[in-house]
Amino acid sequence: MTLKSLSSPSEHLSRLKVDEHLEPINLLSLEKHVEAMNTSKPMDTTKAKHISPIEPIDTSNDQVKLSRGRQLFNWVQHLRETFGTSILVLIIVVYIVQGFASFTALGINYFFKENLNLQPTQSQMLQMVMKMPWRIKPVYGILSDSLPLFGYHRKSYMMLCSILGTIAALTLAVPDLVTTPSVAVLVLMAQSLSMAVIDVVIDARVVEISRLDPNNGANDLQSVSWIAMSLGGMIGAFLSGPATKSLGVRGVFGASALGPLTTLLFSIFMEESKSTLSKSQFVSSATTQLRQLKTAICTPVVWMCALWVFISHAISPAYSQIAFYFSTDVLHFTPEFLGIVSAIGFIFLMGGTMLYNLFFANVSFRRIFLVAQLSLALVSLADVVLVTRTNLELGIPDKAFVLGDHVVADVIGRLKTMPIMVLCAKLCPRGIEGTLFALLMSISNVSNSVSEFWGAMLCDWMGIAKDEYDMLGTAIVVRSALKLVPIFFLFLIPTSDPQDIIDKLDLRTPSEDDNDEKIGTIRQDHKVDTCSPSEMKVLKVTATAVL
């Protein structure tokens, strides 16, 4: 998801010679001023009776006294007045469905292990290939921005991909239809493509409407998005275990079709004006964005930070499927317990986010990455205790050890993920925030794929397979040691705020200087009001008071 919107309408006030800072109007003070004028100079009562009384706006002291519940209610009411109830419902539903993908994650693992009888390294390699559509998200962004389908930039893409996701889920649900690894990967890739395109499209829609509130729109909508996605993830993870055991993997795939069907239903009623772009404008728009991306990514501060993000993930091998096979074959964990572990992980991911915002938001990037890499190496090394069964000698049950280790690892992992997202957001110049941020996130995703790939290759070379885990402890030690390597590349991260450098970057060509509203991921024919509905009410009342 993108974190920033494009330039707000307020940035164009300089054309009206109003470039000085404007303080918000306090209607209470304005009312007192009008009353003072009334007492100093008589007013015609026939005109005065037509002036409606003005309700004073709550001051900051009144806001402090409000309860948490009341503040939350006011915030929700502000969102409804600013953006509209229908678009908020659409955003919440789509992100809940996106998070609900955790419902099938456990079923896919069991499908590869038990239905297709794959080795852990084979399962890990195929799941890496299955997720490839997530690695090229900027392509979908440029395509949907520049090429409307059936006259729409967002609505049509969401509807078509929802249908694709539904077909893929129902295909996997049919007994004895998908029985080979190659066919399974193709169908799962189609499902991943469906989710990835919808994710890009809804992100773009969030960026567009956030311009209705230039000051807080992006932050408010990102908060709504993350809350909805986390909620969907927790619900899906909690249900995944019981559903996998009672319905089987085929039943889980069939039930998962409700997700894209829900997205399809809500996207049908999505409000969007028809596009006016021609085919020639499509080529011009796509070419402009690609040229701007090239300029931005070639900037030293951008490519150096992107390189560190890639190294920090790709350098250490990942053993996700090996760990799953070990949990079911050796530790004999049930689907219900694995689902609970995943759900608790979502909860503590939110806890890690809060911890970062409270204590580490103002810490320099180099320092927080140094602490995170050292902590991740130590937590990774703790898995040796579980693999060698030393935890039982210490009197620690397997489930208790896994829960504790999983919670700590998720919190520390979040302390690394959050500053990476903040860093990537700061690296995005004005005008191509959405596309460049998607590209940086894709680089991070590709590095995870590299980690999964060479983790599977390493385990295969060491002879780690189903029911053969003697060398797994050694592999974990190698992984922990390599997690320290990114520390030696921290010189790639700037010591100062990278946004200070990015703000000076000008991506416009001479022919675009007078037409900068058309630059970026916001499509060229999209128009929004210069103020929100709630602001319009205040302006109307203020105008009445001045008169």
N, C-alpha and C positions, 0 to 999 in steps of 0.2 A: 504494500500500500504506500502511496505517495504521502509526503508529510507537509508539503507546502503548496500554496496556490500561486497563481501568476500575479502580476502586478495589479494592484487594486485600483478602482476608479479614482481614489483619492490622490494617486500619484500624478494624475493629469490636471490637478488644480492649478499648477503653475501657468497653464495657458490663460487662466483667468486672473493672473497676478494676485493669487491668494496663497503664496507659498509660505507665509508665516505660520507658526504653530497656532492652532485653534483650540481653545479650551472648551470642554463640553458646557452646554448651557444649563444652568441651574434654574429651573422654572420657579422655584420658591423665591429666590432672590429677585427674579424678574417680576414676579407678582407684587412683591413689596415695593419695587421701584415704580411700578405702574401706580400703586396706591399713593405713593409719595407725590407723584406727578398730579394725581387727582386732587389731593389736598392743596397743593400750591396753585393749581389753576382749575377753575370749575369746568366741568365737562357737561355737554348736552345730555341730559338724562334720557332722552329719546334714543340716543345712539348707544348709551352705556348699557341699556337693558338687553341689547343684542349680543353683548360680549359674555360668553359662557365662562363660568368659573373654572380656574385651572387647578388641577390636583397637584400638589407638590410631589416631587420625586423623592424617594427615600434617600437619605444621606448615607455616607459610609458607616457612621455610628449605628444607624438603624440596621444596616446589613449585618454588622457584627453580632447584634442581639438576636438575630433570627436563628432558629433551631436548624440543625443539620437537615432535617426532613423538609423544612420550609425552603431552605436554600436549594435543595435538590429539586423541589417542585418548581421553584422560580426558574431554575436552569432549564428544566424540561419545557416549561411554558415559553421561555425565550427561544429555544430551538424551534418549537412549533410555529411561533409567530414569524421567525426569521426565514426558515427554510420551507415550512409547510409540513403538515402531518403526513401526506402521502409519500413524499420523498424520504422522510425519516423512517417510515415503516418499511419502504423498499430497501433502504440501506441496512436496517437492522435484520430483516429477514434474510437477505442475501449473505450477510456476514455470518449469521448463525448457521446457515446451510454450509458455508465454506468451512467453518470450524467443525461442523458435524462430520466432516470427512474422517475424523478419528474413529467413527463408528465402524468403518470397514478396514482400518489399518490392521487390527488384530486378525480379522477374517482373511486378509490377503496373506499374512504370514502363515496361517494354518493351511491355506489353500496351496501355497507353494510347497509346504513341508509334507502334508499328508495326502492331498489329492494328486499332486504332480510328482511326489516322491523325489524332491530335489535335495541335493547336498546344501549345507549352509552357504558355502561360497558361491554356488550356482544361484541360489535364491537371492543373495546380496547383489550379484552382478545383474540379474534380470530386473530387480527392483530399481537399480540405478538407471537402467535403460528406460524403464517404465516412466520415470519422472523427468525424462528429457524435455518434454514440452514446457516445464517450468523454467528451464534454463534459457529460453529465448523470449522472455516476456516483452522486451522492448519492441520486437517485431510486431506483436499484436497491438501494442500501443500506437505505433506509427501507422499500422494498417487501419485500425479503427478511427484514428484521427483524420486520416487523409482519404479513405475510401468508404463512402456510405453504402450500405446494402439496403435496397428497397427504400431508399430515401432517408435512412436513419444511421447515425454513427454509433449509437449505443444499444438502442432497443432491439434492433435486428440481430446484432451479434449475440446478445444475451439469450434471445429466443432460440436461435439456431443451435447454440452451444448447449442450452438446456435440453433440447431434444436429443442432441448427440450423447450427452451424459446419461439420459434416461435409457436410450437404446443400449448403450454399453453395459449399464447395470443389469438390465433385464436379460441381456445376452449371457452374462456370467451366471445368472440365476437359473438358467435352463439346465437341467441335469443332462450330463453326457454330451453337451454341445461343445464346450471348451475343455479339451482334454490334453492338449499339448502345450509345452512352454511357449512356443513361438506365437501361437494363436492367443494365448492368455496375455502375453506381453503386448500384442497389437491392440487387443480390446482395452486393456488397462491404460495404454498410451492414449487411446481415444478419450477415455474418461479423464485422464490428467489434462489433456488438451482442452477439454470442455471446462474444467475448473480453472485452468490458468487464464484462458481468455476472459471468462466471466470476472475473475479477480482483477484483471487489468481494466476491464470496462467499468466496473463499479468504482474502482479507484479513480479513474478519470472523471466519472460523474461526480464523485465527492469533491475533487479538485475544482470542478466547474462551479458547483453551487456554493462552495466555501467563499467565493468572491462576493456573495451577498452580504457577508459580514467580514470585511477586510481585516479587522483587528483580531477577532477570536474565532472566526469561522473554521479555519483549518484545524486548530487545536480541539475545538469542540467536536467536530465531526470525526477526527481521528480517535478521540476518546470513546465516542459512541461505537465506532467500528471495532476497536480493540475489545471493548466490553462485550459486544455481541459475538465476536469470534471466539473469545475465551469461554463465554457461556455455552456456545455450540460445541466447542471442543470438550468441555467438562461433561456435558450431557451425553455426547457421543461416546466418550471413553467409558463412562459409568455403565452405559447400556451395552457396550461391545462384548464384554465378557459373558453375561447371561444370555445375550442373543446368539453368540457363537456356539455356546453349549446347547441351547434348546432348539435353535433353528438350523444350526449347521452353517457352513460357509455359504452355501447356495442361498439359503434363506436370508442371510445377512445381506448378500448382494441384491436380492430382490427388494428387501426393505429399504435399502439405500437409495433406490430409485425415487422414493418420496422426496428426497432433497432436490434434485434437478427439476422434478415436476412442480414443486413449490416455487422455485425460482422462475420457471416458465409462466406459471399462473400470475405472479406479481409483475413480471416484465411485460406481459400483455397490456397491463393497465398503466405502464410507465409513461409519464408525460414527457414528450420530447418533440420539439419543432422539426419539421422536415428540412433536410440539408439543401443548400443551393450550390454546392460545389460541383464543378464539371470535371470531366476526365483530365483535362489539361491542368486544372488546379490540383488534382490529386498528385500528378507527377511533380509539380512545382512544390507542393507542401511537403511531400515525402523527401524530396531532394534537399530542401532547406533544413529539415530536421536532421537528416543524416550528416550534412555539412557542419551543422552546429555541434552535433555529438562528437564528430571527429575533432573539432577545435577544442572542445572542452576536455575530452579524454587525453589529448596530447599536452594539456597544461601540466607542468611538473607536479604541483601539489596534488592534482587529481590522480594521475597514474601512479604516483608513489604510494598514496594511501590505498588505492585499489590493489596494488601489488601486495601490500602488507596484509590486507584483508584476505586475499587469495592464499598467501603463504600460511597465515595463521590457522586455516582450516585444512588445507591440502597436505601440509607437511606431515601430519600424524595420521596413521591408518585408523579406520573405523571398523568396528566388528559388530554391527547392529544385528545381523541375522545369526552370526555365531553365538552372540549372547542370548538370542531368543531360543535357539536350539538347545543351548546349555541349560536354560531356565526350565524348559519342558522335559528334556531327557534326563538330566541329572538332578536338578532341584525339584522336579515334578510339580511345578506351579500350574495351577488350573487357569482356564480362561478368565474366570471371575476375578481371581487375584491379579492377573496381569492387567485386566481392565481397570481395577482399582488403582494400581500403581500408575497407570497412564493418566487417570483422572486427577490423582493427587499431584502429578507432575504439572498439569495445567494450573492447578490452584497455586502451587509454589512458584510457577513462572510469574504469576501476578504478584506474588510476594517479593520476588526478586526485582520486579519493575518498581514497586513501591520503595524498596530498600535503596535502589539506585537513585530514585528521585529525591529521597530524603537526605542521603548522606554522601553520594558520589557524583551528583550532577555537576558540581563545580570543580571536581578534581580534573587535572590535566589528562589528556588522552594517553600520553605515554605512561603516566603513573598507574592509571586504572587498568591499562592493558598489561602492564608488568605484574600487578597484583593478581589479575585474573588468570594469566598464563601459569604463574607459580601455583596458584590454588587448584587449577584444573589438573596440573601434573600430579599433585599430591592426592587429589580425590580419585584420579584415574588409577593410581598405584594401589589404592585401597581394594580394588577388585581382585588383586592377587590373593588377599585374605579369603575371599569367597571361593575362588577357583581352587585353591589348595585345601579348602575345607578347614582352614585354621579357625574360622569363626566358631565352629562347633566345639573345638577344643577350648575356646575361651568362654563357652556357654552362651553364645549369641545365636539364636535361631536364624535360619536362612531368610525367612520373611522379614524379620525385624531388621536384619542387616541390609537387605535389599531396599527396604523402604527408607531407612536412614540415609543410605548411600545415594539413592535416587533423589531424595529431597535436597540434600546438600549440593549434588551435582547440578540440579536444575537451577537452584538459586545462584550458584557461582556462574553457571553458563549464561544466565540472564544478565549478570553484571558485566559480561563481555559483549553480549548481543546488543544491549541497549546503547552503550557508547558507540558501537559500530554503526547502528542505525542513525544516531545523532551525527556522527562524523560524516556519513554518506549524505545526510540531508544538508549539511553545511557545505558540501562540495558541489552542490547543484546551483549553477548560475541562474539568474532570473531569465525566464522565457522557456527553458527546457527542463524545469525541475522534475516534472513527472517522468519524462523519458529517460533522463540521465539517472534518476534515482532507481528506476526499474532496471537499467543497465548495471548499476553497481550491485543491486540485489541479485541480479543474475550471475554476476561474477562470484558473489558469495555462494550461490547455489551450485555453480560449476565446481568450486573448490570443494564443496561437500561431496559431490559426485566423484571427484578425483580421490578424495579420502576413502570413500566406500570402495572404489575400484581397486586401489592398490592395497587396501586392507584385505580384500578378498584374495588377491593374488598372493599376498604374504602368507595368509593362513593356508592356502593351497600348497605353497612351497614348503611350509613347515609341517605339512601332513595333518593339519587340523580338519576334521570331518565329523560327520554324525557318529556319536559314541566313541570318538577319538579326540580327547581334549587334553592329552598329556602336555602338549607344548603351548597351551593357551596362556598359562602363567607367564611364560617367556615373551609371548606376543604382547601381553599387557605391559610388561616392563619396557619393551621397545616403544610402544605407544606413549607411555608416560615420559620417557626420555625425550622423544621427539617433540612433545608439547612445549619443551623449553626452548626449542630452536627459534621460534618467532621473536623471543626476547632480544636476540642478537640483531634483529632487523628493525627494531623500534626507531632507528634513526630515520626511517622512511616517513614516520609520523611527524608533522610539524610541531614545534614547541609553542607556537602562537596559535590563535584562533584561525583556522583555514578560511573562514568566511570573510575575514578581512581581505584576503587575497582574491577570493572568488568575486566579491562585490566590485572589484576593479576590472573584472574581465568583461569585455564587450564582444558578444558573438555576432552582432549585426554587421551586415555588409552595407556598403553605401546605398544600395537600392532599397534597403529595408529600414533605413533610419526614419523615414517619414511614415512607416506603416508597421510600427512595432507591436501594435495590438494583435497582429496576425502571427506572431512568433510563438512557437512553443506547442505544448501538447493540447492546449485548449483549441478546439476546432475553430476554424476561421469564421463560420457563420453563427457562432454562438453568441447570444447577447443576454446580458443581465442588467437589472436595474442598478442604479448607482447607490441605492440605499435599500435597507431591508424594510419590510412592512412596518415593523415596530418603530424604526427610525422615522419613517414617513409620518406616522401618527404624531410623534414628538415635534417634527418640523411644522406640521399643520397647526398644532396648538400654539407653538412659538410664534408663528406668523400672525395668528389671531391676537396674541398678546401684544405684539409690536404695533399692530394696527390700532 
